[in-house]
Amino acid sequence: WTIMDNDAPQVANDVHEHLLKTSPPDPTRAAEALHPAVRKLREGSGGKRSFFHWVPFIHLGV
Protein backbone atom coordinates (compact mmCIF):
# COMPACT_ATOMS: atom_id res chain seq x y z
CA TRP A 1 0.00 0.00 0.00
CA THR A 2 1.19 3.48 -0.68
CA ILE A 3 1.39 6.21 1.92
CA MET A 4 -0.24 9.56 1.22
CA ASP A 5 2.35 12.33 0.88
CA ASN A 6 0.64 14.61 3.38
CA ASP A 7 0.08 11.88 5.96
CA ALA A 8 3.61 10.48 6.24
CA PRO A 9 5.24 13.61 7.73
CA GLN A 10 2.43 14.01 10.25
CA VAL A 11 2.69 10.41 11.44
CA ALA A 12 6.50 10.53 11.51
CA ASN A 13 6.48 13.73 13.56
CA ASP A 14 3.94 12.34 16.01
CA VAL A 15 5.86 9.07 16.43
CA HIS A 16 9.15 10.85 17.01
CA GLU A 17 7.57 13.32 19.41
CA HIS A 18 6.24 10.40 21.46
CA LEU A 19 9.58 8.58 21.41
CA LEU A 20 11.47 11.70 22.47
CA LYS A 21 9.39 12.12 25.62
CA THR A 22 11.90 9.88 27.38
CA SER A 23 15.61 10.45 27.59
CA PRO A 24 17.27 8.63 26.01
CA PRO A 25 14.62 7.74 23.42
CA ASP A 26 13.46 4.15 23.74
CA PRO A 27 13.06 2.51 20.31
CA THR A 28 11.39 -0.51 21.90
CA ARG A 29 8.34 1.73 22.39
CA ALA A 30 7.87 2.30 18.65
CA ALA A 31 4.55 0.44 18.48
CA GLU A 32 3.33 2.38 21.50
CA ALA A 33 4.29 5.60 19.70
CA LEU A 34 2.72 4.59 16.39
CA HIS A 35 -0.70 3.81 17.86
CA PRO A 36 -1.65 7.36 18.97
CA ALA A 37 -0.11 8.82 15.80
CA VAL A 38 -2.33 6.65 13.62
CA ARG A 39 -5.34 7.31 15.86
CA LYS A 40 -4.76 11.05 15.43
CA LEU A 41 -4.60 10.59 11.66
CA ARG A 42 -7.79 8.48 11.66
CA GLU A 43 -9.68 11.03 13.73
CA GLY A 44 -8.55 13.93 11.57
CA SER A 45 -11.18 15.52 9.35
CA GLY A 46 -13.87 14.66 11.87
CA GLY A 47 -13.25 10.92 11.59
CA LYS A 48 -14.26 10.92 7.94
CA ARG A 49 -10.82 10.13 6.60
CA SER A 50 -10.70 7.06 4.37
CA PHE A 51 -8.84 4.06 5.75
CA PHE A 52 -6.48 4.38 2.78
CA HIS A 53 -4.88 7.23 4.71
CA TRP A 54 -4.11 5.35 7.91
CA VAL A 55 -4.02 1.63 7.13
CA PRO A 56 -0.51 1.62 5.55
CA PHE A 57 1.06 2.57 8.89
CA ILE A 58 1.88 -0.69 10.63
CA HIS A 59 4.53 -1.80 13.08
CA LEU A 60 6.50 -4.98 12.53
CA GLY A 61 8.98 -6.24 15.05
CA VAL A 62 9.74 -5.92 18.72
C-alpha positions in Angstrom: 0.0 0.0 0.0 1.2 3.5 -0.7 1.4 6.2 1.9 -0.2 9.6 1.2 2.4 12.3 0.9 0.6 14.6 3.4 0.1 11.9 6.0 3.6 10.5 6.2 5.2 13.6 7.7 2.4 14.0 10.3 2.7 10.4 11.4 6.5 10.5 11.5 6.5 13.7 13.6 3.9 12.3 16.0 5.9 9.1 16.4 9.2 10.9 17.0 7.6 13.3 19.4 6.2 10.4 21.5 9.6 8.6 21.4 11.5 11.7 22.5 9.4 12.1 25.6 11.9 9.9 27.4 15.6 10.4 27.6 17.3 8.6 26.0 14.6 7.7 23.4 13.5 4.1 23.7 13.1 2.5 20.3 11.4 -0.5 21.9 8.3 1.7 22.4 7.9 2.3 18.6 4.6 0.4 18.5 3.3 2.4 21.5 4.3 5.6 19.7 2.7 4.6 16.4 -0.7 3.8 17.9 -1.6 7.4 19.0 -0.1 8.8 15.8 -2.3 6.7 13.6 -5.3 7.3 15.9 -4.8 11.0 15.4 -4.6 10.6 11.7 -7.8 8.5 11.7 -9.7 11.0 13.7 -8.6 13.9 11.6 -11.2 15.5 9.3 -13.9 14.7 11.9 -13.2 10.9 11.6 -14.3 10.9 7.9 -10.8 10.1 6.6 -10.7 7.1 4.4 -8.8 4.1 5.7 -6.5 4.4 2.8 -4.9 7.2 4.7 -4.1 5.3 7.9 -4.0 1.6 7.1 -0.5 1.6 5.6 1.1 2.6 8.9 1.9 -0.7 10.6 4.5 -1.8 13.1 6.5 -5.0 12.5 9.0 -6.2 15.0 9.7 -5.9 18.7 
